[in-house]
Amino acid sequence: MAGEDQRFSGVGLHAMLRALTELAPDFVVLIDRDRSIKYASPSVARVTGYTSAEMIGKPFDDFVYPEDSPLADNAFTRAVATRDVVYVQTRFRRRDGSWITLESTGRSYLDAPELEGVLVCSRDITRHIELESTLRKSAEESAALFEDAPCGYHSVDVDGVYRRVNNTEERWLQRARDELIGRMKFGDLLAPQSRSTYWQQFASLKTSGEVRNAEFDIARKDGTVFAALLQSVAVLDEGGRFVESRTTLYDITERKQAEHALRKVNRLLYALSDARRAIIVATSEPALLEAICRVLVDRGGYRFAAVHFVQHDAGSTMTLAAKAIVEPEPPDYPEVSWGDTEPGRGPIGMAVRTGKPQVNENFTTNALPAPWRDFARRIGAQSSVSVPLKDSSGVFATLSVYAGEAGAFDTEEVVLLSELAEDLAFDIESLKRAAAGPADTQLLESLSQRERDVLKLVAEGKTSKEIARRLSIAPASVDTYRSRLMFKLQVEGVAGLVRFAIRNGVIEA
């Protein structure tokens, strides 16, 4: 021990300390009472780019970032006044003009004759600060992503009580975070029809570990409801016990509305297809009108359908020609007129007077006469449309349809029903012409055998090419036969030929 002490005494100890100051990642400066640098260790060059000689004699404030000078001054003053170890973090100008961040620890040795200054040890923490900033920014971005994501996030405990929730879900629910966390169960916020299903799914989550693509209706604080798709995974402890869920919610209201609209349009298209088939096979006007109304209710899903005919009498009355309703015993229908009186100020009278479809989006809010609102209530309807049927003299009838939901009749639906009304008006006119014209038997007997063959194949739905191949004639000749048949039988279009063929037993309906 004595030998070791002797070996590191004097010149040897001085050399070791010099090596430490040169090799250390930190540098040391000694600052005198007037704040000038008295000493700078050789390692200062590696950190700042300045040599020791370039720094000695200069005020340390010359190297400090101006905005950080108050921090450095305050630290120096405290060190002198208290002799405590003082910590400060400031930006420092390097020789090349760039700025680095130094973490400095200082203590006053002004009363030590061999030092007579404040000794400061500084370390470059620029990279550490940059990394902290990057991590902080990343954490802020992650938090922002969690809080304001386009989907809702939440966690619930083993009892289904909220533990965490993001801003998005708060907005959807119209509830503050302190209303939810530790107080409310997610399952209790669902619409009544979704609650039992949710608790079954939640029980499954705790045993299977996940729930995928579960759809629920969720009630907002104001009572409105939105549709949501839920994805959830379970978080378990080391013993495999359920701790919490991690759940994602997606608002699928628009998707559900689009699906509903598509189903509604498809249902209407099927109904219109059946209605047009009824138009083709109808042999009498009453049967045709009853069939159309029944198809719209049974196939189209409407609450009520009716056809009214315009009467040109003193009271401008309208007669009910056909109707269909979901109820077995239809309630009394309001008095209907197309005159500008109270019975004529409903949708039917307006359709006759204007010659345009009349859409009533909501019976409970629209300003309609009381008899119409009362009738709609009794049949469970909330909206309706009345479409005019026209011939060469103008509006001669209306087709009215009532739906069980408000706002059921959008533009596309009104267009489709208007097209049906056009077909219906044309067929009514054709049936009247047929009833007033020569007997069908006389017309049928006027056809040649080849014309009868073409009529049968046209009525069966064969194309011109198929008919030409079957009868060994040119397709152009088939078109000529078809036109000749329409002229001789006094009908219009293929639908007229089909009706004539069915009516006279050429084909079976």
C-alpha positions in Angstrom: 0.0 0.0 0.0 2.8 2.4 0.9 4.4 1.6 -2.5 1.1 2.3 -4.4 0.6 5.6 -2.5 4.2 6.6 -3.4 3.7 5.6 -7.0 0.6 7.9 -7.5 2.1 10.8 -5.6 3.6 13.9 -7.1 4.2 13.8 -10.9 2.5 10.4 -11.3 -0.8 11.6 -9.8 -0.7 14.8 -11.8 -0.3 12.8 -15.0 -3.2 10.5 -14.2 -5.5 13.4 -13.5 -4.5 15.1 -16.7 -5.2 11.9 -18.6 -8.7 11.7 -17.0 -9.6 15.2 -17.9 -8.4 14.6 -21.5 -10.2 11.3 -22.0 -13.4 12.0 -20.0 -16.7 12.4 -22.0 -17.3 15.5 -19.8 -15.3 18.7 -19.6 -14.5 20.8 -16.7 -14.2 24.6 -16.5 -13.3 26.9 -13.6 -15.0 30.2 -13.5 -13.8 33.1 -11.4 -15.8 35.6 -9.4 -16.3 38.0 -12.4 -17.6 35.0 -14.5 -14.6 34.7 -16.7 -13.3 31.2 -17.5 -10.0 30.6 -15.7 -9.5 27.0 -16.8 -11.0 24.6 -19.3 -10.0 20.9 -19.4 -8.5 19.5 -22.7 -11.6 17.4 -23.3 -13.6 20.7 -24.0 -12.3 20.6 -27.5 -13.9 17.2 -28.2 -17.3 18.5 -27.0 -17.4 22.1 -28.1 -14.7 22.4 -30.8 -12.9 25.2 -28.8 -9.4 24.6 -27.5 -8.8 25.4 -23.8 -6.7 28.5 -24.8 -9.7 29.9 -26.9 -12.0 29.7 -23.9 -9.7 31.0 -21.1 -10.3 34.6 -20.2 -13.7 34.9 -21.8 -17.0 35.3 -20.0 -18.9 32.1 -19.9 -22.1 34.1 -21.0 -20.5 34.5 -24.4 -21.1 30.8 -25.1 -24.6 30.4 -23.6 -27.8 30.6 -25.7 -29.3 34.1 -25.0 -32.6 32.8 -23.9 -30.8 30.4 -21.4 -28.6 33.1 -19.9 -31.0 33.8 -17.0 -30.8 30.1 -16.1 -27.0 30.1 -16.1 -26.8 33.4 -14.1 -29.2 32.1 -11.5 -27.3 28.9 -11.1 -24.0 30.7 -10.8 -25.4 33.1 -8.2 -26.9 30.2 -6.1 -23.6 28.3 -6.3 -21.7 31.3 -4.9 -24.2 32.1 -2.3 -24.8 28.6 -0.9 -21.8 26.4 -1.7 -24.4 23.8 -2.6 -24.0 21.6 -5.7 -26.1 23.3 -8.3 -27.6 21.7 -11.4 -28.5 23.6 -14.6 -29.3 22.7 -18.2 -28.5 25.2 -21.0 -27.8 25.4 -24.7 -24.2 26.1 -25.6 -22.7 27.5 -28.8 -20.0 25.3 -30.4 -17.1 26.7 -32.4 -18.9 25.9 -35.7 -21.9 28.0 -34.7 -24.2 25.0 -33.9 -25.9 24.6 -30.6 -25.7 21.7 -28.2 -27.4 21.1 -24.9 -25.2 20.8 -21.8 -26.1 19.3 -18.5 -23.9 21.1 -15.9 -23.1 20.5 -12.2 -21.3 23.3 -10.4 -20.0 24.1 -6.9 -18.2 27.2 -5.5 -14.6 26.9 -4.4 -14.0 30.6 -4.2 -12.6 30.3 -0.7 -10.1 27.5 -1.7 -6.7 29.2 -2.4 -5.7 26.6 -4.9 -8.9 27.1 -7.0 -10.6 30.4 -6.2 -13.5 29.9 -8.5 -16.7 27.9 -9.3 -15.9 24.5 -10.7 -18.3 23.3 -13.3 -18.5 19.8 -14.9 -20.6 19.7 -18.1 -21.8 16.8 -20.3 -23.3 17.0 -23.8 -26.9 15.6 -23.6 -28.0 16.9 -27.0 -28.7 13.4 -28.4 -30.5 12.5 -25.2 -32.7 15.6 -25.5 -33.5 14.8 -29.1 -34.4 11.3 -28.2 -36.6 12.4 -25.4 -38.3 14.9 -27.8 -38.8 12.1 -30.4 -40.2 9.8 -27.8 -42.5 12.5 -26.3 -43.7 13.4 -29.8 -44.3 9.8 -30.5 -46.2 9.4 -27.3 -48.3 12.5 -28.0 -49.0 11.2 -31.5 -50.0 7.8 -30.1 -52.2 9.5 -27.6 -53.8 11.7 -30.2 -54.3 8.6 -32.4 -56.0 6.8 -29.5 -58.1 9.8 -28.4 -59.3 11.1 -31.8 -59.2 8.0 -34.0 -62.1 7.5 -36.4 -63.2 4.6 -34.3 -64.1 4.3 -30.6 -61.8 2.6 -28.1 -62.6 1.4 -24.6 -61.7 -1.1 -21.9 -64.1 -2.7 -19.4 -63.4 -4.7 -16.3 -64.6 -8.2 -15.4 -68.1 -6.7 -14.6 -68.3 -4.8 -17.8 -67.6 -1.4 -16.2 -65.7 1.2 -18.1 -61.9 1.5 -17.3 -60.8 3.6 -20.2 -62.5 5.3 -23.1 -61.3 7.6 -25.9 -62.6 11.0 -27.0 -64.3 9.6 -30.1 -66.5 7.2 -28.1 -67.3 9.9 -25.6 -68.6 12.1 -28.5 -70.6 9.2 -29.9 -72.2 8.5 -26.6 -72.6 12.2 -25.7 -71.2 11.4 -22.2 -68.2 12.8 -20.3 -65.3 10.4 -19.3 -66.1 10.9 -15.6 -69.7 9.7 -16.3 -68.4 6.4 -17.7 -65.1 5.3 -16.1 -65.8 3.3 -12.9 -69.5 4.2 -13.0 -71.3 2.8 -16.1 -71.3 -0.6 -17.9 -71.0 -0.5 -21.6 -73.8 -3.1 -21.9 -76.2 -0.7 -20.1 -75.7 1.9 -22.9 -77.0 -0.4 -25.6 -80.5 -0.2 -27.0 -82.9 -2.7 -25.3 -82.9 -5.1 -28.3 -79.1 -5.4 -28.2 -78.5 -5.9 -24.4 -79.1 -9.6 -24.0 -76.9 -10.4 -27.0 -74.1 -8.2 -25.7 -74.0 -9.9 -22.3 -73.9 -13.3 -24.0 -71.0 -12.1 -26.2 -69.2 -10.6 -23.1 -69.4 -13.9 -21.3 -68.0 -15.6 -24.4 -65.1 -13.0 -24.5 -64.0 -13.9 -21.0 -63.8 -17.6 -21.9 -62.7 -17.6 -25.6 -60.6 -14.5 -25.5 -62.1 -12.5 -28.4 -65.3 -11.3 -30.0 -65.3 -10.4 -33.7 -67.8 -8.5 -35.9 -70.6 -8.2 -33.3 -73.2 -5.6 -34.3 -75.1 -3.7 -31.7 -77.4 -0.6 -31.5 -76.1 1.9 -29.0 -78.2 4.6 -27.4 -76.8 8.1 -27.1 -77.5 10.3 -24.1 -80.2 12.2 -26.1 -82.0 8.9 -26.8 -81.0 8.6 -30.5 -79.5 5.3 -31.6 -76.6 4.4 -33.8 -75.4 1.1 -35.2 -71.9 -0.1 -34.2 -69.6 -3.0 -35.1 -67.6 -4.3 -32.1 -64.2 -6.1 -32.0 -62.9 -7.1 -28.6 -60.0 -9.1 -27.1 -59.4 -10.1 -23.5 -56.4 -9.2 -21.4 -55.6 -11.9 -18.9 -53.3 -12.0 -15.9 -50.5 -14.6 -15.4 -53.1 -17.0 -13.9 -55.3 -16.8 -17.0 -57.9 -14.7 -15.2 -59.8 -11.9 -17.1 -58.4 -8.4 -16.3 -60.0 -6.2 -18.9 -61.2 -6.0 -22.5 -59.6 -4.0 -25.3 -62.5 -3.1 -27.5 -62.8 -1.2 -30.8 -66.1 0.3 -32.0 -66.9 1.3 -35.6 -69.9 3.5 -36.4 -71.7 1.6 -39.2 -74.8 3.7 -39.3 -74.3 4.8 -42.9 -73.5 1.2 -43.9 -76.7 -0.1 -42.3 -78.7 2.7 -43.9 -77.2 1.8 -47.3 -78.0 -1.9 -46.7 -81.6 -1.0 -45.7 -82.0 1.2 -48.8 -80.7 -1.6 -51.0 -83.0 -4.1 -49.5 -85.9 -1.7 -49.9 -85.1 -1.0 -53.6 -84.7 -4.8 -54.3 -88.0 -5.5 -52.6 -89.7 -2.8 -54.7 -88.0 -4.1 -57.9 -89.3 -7.6 -57.2 -92.8 -6.1 -56.4 -92.7 -4.2 -59.7 -91.7 -7.3 -61.6 -94.7 -9.2 -60.1 -96.9 -6.2 -60.8 -95.9 -6.0 -64.5 -96.5 -9.8 -64.7 -100.0 -9.1 -63.4 -100.4 -6.4 -66.0 -99.5 -8.8 -68.8 -101.9 -11.6 -67.7 -104.8 -9.4 -66.6 -108.1 -10.0 -68.5 -110.2 -7.4 -66.7 -109.7 -4.0 -65.2 -111.0 -4.9 -61.6 -108.8 -8.0 -61.5 -105.8 -6.0 -62.7 -106.2 -3.2 -60.1 -106.8 -5.7 -57.2 -103.7 -7.6 -58.3 -101.5 -4.5 -58.4 -102.6 -3.3 -55.0 -102.1 -6.8 -53.5 -98.6 -7.2 -55.0 -97.5 -3.8 -53.6 -98.6 -4.8 -50.0 -97.5 -8.5 -50.0 -94.4 -8.2 -52.1 -93.4 -4.6 -51.7 -93.8 -4.5 -47.9 -96.1 -1.4 -47.9 -98.9 -0.9 -45.4 -101.6 0.0 -47.8 -102.1 0.5 -51.6 -105.2 1.9 -53.4 -106.3 3.0 -56.9 -108.9 5.8 -57.1 -110.7 7.0 -60.3 -111.5 10.6 -61.1 -115.2 11.4 -61.5 -116.2 14.4 -63.5 -119.2 15.2 -61.4 -120.4 18.3 -59.5 -118.6 17.2 -56.3 -115.3 16.4 -58.1 -115.4 13.0 -56.3 -113.1 10.1 -56.6 -114.1 6.4 -56.3 -112.1 3.7 -54.7 -111.5 1.1 -57.4 -109.2 -1.3 -55.6 -107.2 -1.6 -52.3 -105.0 -3.9 -50.3 -103.9 -3.6 -46.6 -101.9 -5.5 -44.2 -104.7 -5.6 -41.7 -107.5 -8.2 -42.2 -110.2 -5.6 -41.8 -109.3 -2.2 -43.4 -110.5 0.9 -41.6 -112.9 3.3 -43.2 -111.2 5.3 -45.9 -111.4 9.1 -45.8 -113.7 10.9 -48.2 -111.7 11.7 -51.3 -112.1 14.5 -53.8 -109.9 16.1 -56.4 -111.6 19.5 -55.9 -110.0 22.3 -53.9 -111.9 21.5 -50.7 -110.8 19.8 -47.5 -111.3 16.2 -48.9 -109.3 17.3 -51.9 -106.4 18.8 -50.0 -104.9 15.4 -49.2 -102.2 13.8 -51.3 -104.6 12.1 -53.8 -106.5 15.3 -54.7 -103.2 17.2 -55.0 -101.8 14.5 -57.4 -104.9 14.9 -59.6 -104.8 18.7 -59.7 -101.0 19.1 -60.2 -100.5 16.0 -62.4 -97.4 15.2 -60.3 -96.5 12.6 -57.6 -97.3 13.9 -54.1 -94.9 12.6 -51.4 -95.8 12.9 -47.8 -92.7 12.2 -45.8 -94.2 12.2 -42.3 -97.9 12.2 -41.3 -97.1 13.3 -37.8 -95.4 16.6 -38.9 -96.8 17.5 -42.3 -99.7 19.9 -42.4 -102.4 17.6 -43.8 -106.1 17.5 -43.0 -107.0 15.5 -39.9 -108.8 12.7 -41.7 -105.6 11.7 -43.5 -103.4 11.8 -40.4 -106.0 9.7 -38.5 -106.2 7.2 -41.3 -102.4 6.8 -41.5 -102.3 6.3 -37.7 -104.9 3.6 -37.8 -103.1 1.6 -40.4 -99.7 2.1 -38.9 -98.3 4.3 -41.7 -96.0 7.3 -41.4 -95.4 8.3 -45.0 -97.1 8.0 -48.4 -97.0 8.8 -52.1 -99.8 9.3 -54.6 -98.9 9.0 -58.2 -101.2 10.2 -61.1 -102.3 7.8 -63.9 -102.7 9.7 -67.2 -104.2 9.1 -70.6 -104.6 11.5 -73.6 -107.3 13.5 -71.7 -105.2 14.0 -68.5 -105.2 12.4 -65.1 -107.9 9.8 -64.8 -106.8 7.9 -61.7 -104.2 7.7 -58.9 -102.1 5.0 -57.4 -101.5 5.6 -53.6 -99.0 3.7 -51.5 -98.5 4.0 -47.7 -95.3 2.9 -45.8 -94.8 2.1 -42.2 -91.7 4.3 -41.8 -91.2 8.1 -42.2 -89.3 9.3 -45.2 -89.7 6.0 -47.0 -90.2 7.4 -50.5 -86.9 8.8 -51.9 -86.5 10.0 -55.4 -85.6 6.5 -56.8 -88.6 4.9 -55.2 -91.0 7.6 -56.6 -89.5 7.2 -60.1 -90.1 3.4 -60.0 -93.7 3.8 -58.8 -94.3 6.4 -61.4 -93.1 4.0 -64.1 -95.5 1.4 -62.7 -98.3 4.0 -62.9 -97.5 4.6 -66.5 -97.6 0.9 -67.3 -100.8 0.5 -65.4 -102.4 3.5 -67.2 -101.4 2.1 -70.5 -102.9 -1.3 -69.7 -106.2 0.1 -68.4 -106.5 2.0 -71.7 -105.7 -1.2 -73.7 -108.3 -3.2 -71.7 -110.9 -0.5 -72.4 -110.1 -0.5 -76.2 -110.2 -4.3 -76.3 -113.6 -4.3 -74.6 -114.9 -1.7 -77.0 -113.4 -3.3 -80.2 -114.3 -6.4 -82.2 -114.6 -9.7 -80.3 -111.3 -11.5 -79.7 -112.6 -14.7 -81.5 -113.1 -12.7 -84.7 -109.6 -11.2 -84.5 -108.0 -14.6 -83.8 -109.8 -16.1 -86.7 -108.4 -13.4 -89.0 -104.9 -14.7 -88.4 -103.1 -17.1 -90.7 -101.5 -20.2 -89.3 -98.0 -18.7 -89.6 -99.2 -15.6 -87.7 -100.7 -17.8 -85.0 -97.4 -19.6 -84.7 -95.5 -16.3 -84.4 -98.0 -15.0 -81.8 -97.6 -18.1 -79.7 -93.8 -18.0 -79.7 -93.8 -14.2 -79.0 -96.1 -14.7 -76.1 -93.9 -17.5 -74.7 -91.0 -15.0 -74.6 -88.9 -16.3 -77.5 -86.5 -13.9 -79.2 -86.6 -13.0 -82.9 -83.7 -15.3 -83.6 -85.3 -18.2 -81.7 -88.6 -17.7 -83.6 -86.8 -17.4 -86.9 -84.9 -20.7 -86.3 -88.0 -22.5 -85.1 -90.1 -21.5 -88.1 -87.3 -21.4 -90.7 -87.8 -17.8 -91.6 -85.6 -14.7 -91.5 -85.3 -12.7 -88.3 -86.5 -9.6 -90.3 -89.6 -11.5 -91.2 -90.3 -12.2 -87.5 -90.2 -8.4 -86.9 -92.6 -7.9 -89.8 -95.0 -10.5 -88.4 -94.9 -9.0 -85.0 -95.8 -5.5 -86.3 -98.6 -7.0 -88.4 -100.0 -8.9 -85.4 -100.2 -5.7 -83.4 -102.1 -4.0 -86.2 -104.5 -6.9 -86.8 -105.2 -7.6 -83.1 -105.5 -3.9 -82.3 -102.9 -4.0 -79.4 -99.8 -2.1 -78.6 -96.4 -3.6 -77.8 -95.3 -7.1 -76.9 -97.2 -6.9 -73.6 -100.5 -6.4 -75.6 -99.7 -9.5 -77.7 -99.0 -11.5 -74.5 -102.3 -10.5 -72.9 -104.2 -11.3 -76.1 -102.6 -14.7 -76.3 -103.4 -15.5 -72.6 -106.9 -14.1 -72.8 -107.7 -16.4 -75.8 -105.9 -19.5 -74.7 -103.1 -19.3 -77.2 -100.7 -19.9 -74.2 -101.4 -20.6 -70.5 -100.9 -17.8 -68.0 
